[in-house]
Amino acid sequence: MLHRYHTQFDPQRSLLGIDLSQRMVDISRSRLGANAKIIKGDMRDLGIIQSGSSAAVLSFFAIHHINPEQVLAAFKEWHRVLCKNGQLVVAAWEGTGQIDYGDETDVIALRYKKDEFTTWAIESGFITDKCTVEPVEEIPMEAVYLEVTKDY
């Protein structure tokens, strides 16, 4: 997603990518090269980022790997790092319960309802701009897309 953002929307902006997976860090580094700093880290603890210093946070299909309490912690951490009027955009699998990947992997993934995302955002101090649920063509699931703003 960071690569797409960089190439389609804002090639001049300084970017920082964070992922728990070293494999994903390596892939991102190879795609973005010098256009972004990519590090291994945790979205629930962005201590390397100064409070109020970020214009935007993008989280695409990562939040489903953590439980509801950890999701709320991530929202609060994102709120901390964003500047006034900073934007948060989150995409995740919509629904309830665990996603069954079959024999492909033992990775745990959870689905959350649209209303849960808006509640977490409001509890964390965000104003909800848009929250939609849309089908995903390649996969027989729906995704929730949330756009919120930090207003203080």
C-alpha positions, 0 to 999 in steps of 0.5 A: 500500500505504501508503494501505491501511495507513493507512486499514485498520490504523493511521490515527494512526501517522506514515508515511514513503513512499519511491519512486524514481518521481516519478510514484508519489511524486505519486500517493501524496502525492495519496492520503495528503495530510498523513497521510504524508511521501512523498519520492523516494528509494531503498530501498537507501539510507535515509540520511535515516532514523535507525538503529533508529527505525522500527517497520515497513518495508513493501515491496510489489512494488518489489524485483523491479526490482533484482538479487540483490546489490541486494536483499540491500543493501535487506534490510540497509538495512531491518534498519538502520532498524528498531528491536528487534522491528521488522517487515519485510513484503515482497511480490514476484513469485515464480519465476525469470527476467525478467518479460516485459511485452511491448511495454507497457514497457521496465522490467526486472523479475525474479522470485525464489524464496521460498527466496531471500527467506528467505536474504536475510532471515536473512543480514541479521539477521532472524528469519523469521515467515512466508513464503508463495507465493500466486496473484495473481487478476488476473495469471497469476503467483504472489507471495511474501509475507515477514514477518520480525522484527528481534530485536536 
